[in-house]
Amino acid sequence: MVMAVALTACSSDDESAPLTVKDLAGDYIGEATGTMVSINEKGEEHSQDVTPQGTETATIKVNDDGTLTLKQPTFFVGKGAYPGAIIYNIPAALADNIITFSIKDYGSMNGVYTVAGDLAGEYKDNRLVLDYTFKHAGSLVGTIHFEGIRK
């Protein structure tokens, strides 16, 4: 009986532990949606919807200074895959048990190509939400929405 009380007290303490930015670190699996627009040499635009797979993964690392490093999820348009970029030094804020972060005009690489854009994210109720633009190789612009839960 004493043991049951001790376990209950322990469990209750764990549930009430306050959220910290460090809690954000990890891999998140979910679904990416959005639109990718290609612009040809004549300036003509052609748009295609992102094809959700349900297995897209974003990875967040919390740096020693409290900023974030984010690996965007790879997303798919038709049969093409667009690897996510790694974005460094994203400022994060915690208020009312919600972590928010954003960065304007990021520039990075996705392995082969330069990727740029704006990013806004939120972590609330164990769910990661990312909204970002993905300017890829100078002629493709994506508007991507990702929602995921910890892997």
Buried (B, 14 or more C-beta within 10 A) or exposed (E): EEEEEEEEEEEEEEEEEEBEBEBBBEBBBBBBBBBBEBEEEEEEEEEBEBBBBEEBBBBBBBBEEEBBBBBBBBBBBEEEEBBBBBBBEBEBEBEEEEBBBBBEEBEBEBEEBEBBBBBBBBBEEEEBBBBBBBBBEEEBBBBBBBBBEBE
